[in-house]
Amino acid sequence: MHSITWKGRLGPLELQASNHTFEPSTISQLVANVLEVEEGDVVIDVGCGTGILGIIAAKLGASRVYGIDASPDVVEVATANATAHGVADKMQFFQGDLFSPLPEDVVADVIIGDVSGIPDNLAAESGWFPSRVGGGPRGAELPMRMLREAGRRLKEGGRLLLPTGTLQDENAILDVARSVFASLKQLTDRMIPLAAPLAESKSLRELVDAGIVKLTARGSRFVWEARVWECEKPQPV
Ligand SMILES: C[S@@+](CC[C@H](N)C(=O)[O-])C[C@H]1O[C@@H](n2cnc3c(N)ncnc32)[C@H](O)[C@@H]1O
């Protein structure tokens, strides 16, 4: 285990991470900034990593937070972080695929849907993901599966926070989000400079040529665009 400092919302917070743990990124910060939780809400943090977004939800007033991650030691790592920040009594972590480890009857007011979402070969080259695995060949397959499974894990009127970006097949993800949810509202839009090793990568060039990844030139550099969406499940009529 090693220590990292979360400098986003409610930070600075010291977090433990292992060699298997995804370290919170700019996207984590964007999601944290727009996270709205009401007193007593039930929250599911799918793809929870260190547990940071769920910990913030607990600190904002959630009564119960469930975190799930595919990382092999997520229960140990995220529970240590929840304990260190005084919210372990509200939080429970599971290791496994998307929502499948959760008890059948768990439904949430808010789902934080920040699962891996860059193309697998960029995940392998960027070093951002310890597993070196991303969200599928187009960076969209895992988020799309998450969205299809999320509907039944949300209460009526519940909301899912969805980060997307131009480093993945964003339109494919948004098409699925529109088919599952009643409404989709964009909360954030941020231009992010492309890190040097990726900018030179052959895989990235192939993904751009295939129209999957979209970059914008800024002087001698490239930027990509990240967004966070709020997807709402319809209320009964
Ligand atoms: C972009 S990271 C975000 C982590 C965390 N939300 C944060 O902000 O730091 C995506 C996370 O999804 C997890 N993940 C990948 N595939 C998954 C799956 N099939 N089920 C659950 N989690 C998964 C990864 O291990 C990783 O921790």
The ligand as an ORCA input file, in Angstrom:
! r2SCAN-3c Opt
* xyz 0 1
  C     -11.632      5.517    -14.286
  S     -11.405      4.469    -12.880
  C     -12.347      5.395    -11.672
  C     -12.068      5.008    -10.238
  C     -12.748      5.915     -9.201
  N     -14.147      6.110     -9.499
  C     -12.032      7.220     -9.100
  O     -12.646      8.242     -9.427
  O     -10.885      7.240     -8.701
  C     -12.470      3.120    -13.312
  C     -12.540      1.988    -12.314
  O     -13.416      0.972    -12.852
  C     -12.927     -0.286    -12.408
  N     -13.477     -1.344    -13.267
  C     -13.026     -1.767    -14.464
  N     -13.810     -2.767    -14.926
  C     -14.784     -2.960    -14.012
  C     -15.893     -3.861    -13.925
  N     -16.161     -4.730    -14.895
  N     -16.663     -3.802    -12.818
  C     -16.385     -2.931    -11.812
  N     -15.352     -2.059    -11.848
  C     -14.568     -2.069    -12.932
  C     -11.411     -0.131    -12.497
  O     -10.755     -1.099    -11.704
  C     -11.221      1.306    -12.005
  O     -10.961      1.353    -10.633
*
